[in-house]
Amino acid sequence: EMLAQEHAYYARQAAAKEIQPASVNTGWSVWSRIQVFIVVLFLACFAFGLDVCVVSITAGAILMCVAAYKRQHFDPRPDNTEYDSEGNPLPPKKTYDIDGNEIEPEDEELVTESETTLTEVDYGLLMLFMGQFILIGSFDDTGVPQGFFNFTMGTCAEQMTSVPCLYWFVIIITVLSNIASNVPICQMLAATFPYASPYDWLQVSFSATIAGNLTMLGSAANMIVAFQAAKVGDRTFTSERHAPFGIPSTLGCLYVGTFLLSTFHFSPECSVRLGECEGQEQNQANDQDAEDANDGN
């Protein structure tokens, strides 16, 4: 399927060059500016702490409406012409009835926006993530992940984000992220450490995200990029080309970032679910009141 899409892409490119020379466009279109504005607005809402689900659905709906309007009123109609391996257009296929009479092609059916949108959904990717979540959720119920982390972390299990245990914990996250991908590993850790502190989750998020760039299998995003590149004829994004840059850059960013994060961070090192943060806030308030009283005296 990928080879067929690649050949079709090159054929369409060759046919387009023969019909009309490629024009050089160095500026952004108004549609690109609108999309960038919506994405920046989405990131700003996310940074200000608005509900992630509501903001994501709203931004996605607006982008879909903009794309639909552009496709209906400004985009050229799709070219359904088929080409051979040399880029020559193939004649339209003829159909015949049971008596051998040629059936005249009907007028082009109107394709609704719903049909267009649904055909652009990557159902294979959705099934991949659904399968991963179901598998990891079932695996968590067996208790094996909890036992594995307790075994590999040893005495560091109770202080996994304290130096030097933190660096051993980062190694484990890196290895697992490149075996089972980083998204399922984060889901598995949620069941393994249900009472982790916000700082612990900050380290897990950073480690799993960066570790996913170590190899092609470390993150589903890498595989998606490779598949999409192959669709447009670029088959050079492979594990062999990714490794010389991915491995050293990932290890460097991982441990430098871990050191900086452990040195300069503002996340509380207390468990919210155990109610430890409320006790710390009360103690800090009492200490502050005592200091103010001493200053007044």
Secondary structure, DSSP 8 states (H G I E B T S, - for coil): -HHHHHHHHHHHHHHHHHHS------S--HHHHHHHHHHHHHHHHHHTT--HHHHHHHHHHHHHHHHHHHHHHTS-------B-TTS-B-----EE-TTS-EE---------HHHHHHHTS-HHHHHHHHHHHHHHHHHHHTTHHHHHHHHHHGGGGGGTTSTTHHHHHHHHHHHHHHHH-HHHHHHHHHHH-TT--HHHHHHHHHHHHHHTTSSGGG-HHHHHHHHHHHHTT-----HHHHHHHHHHHHHHHHHHHHHHHHHS--S--S-TTTTHHHHHHHHHHHHHHHHHHHHH-
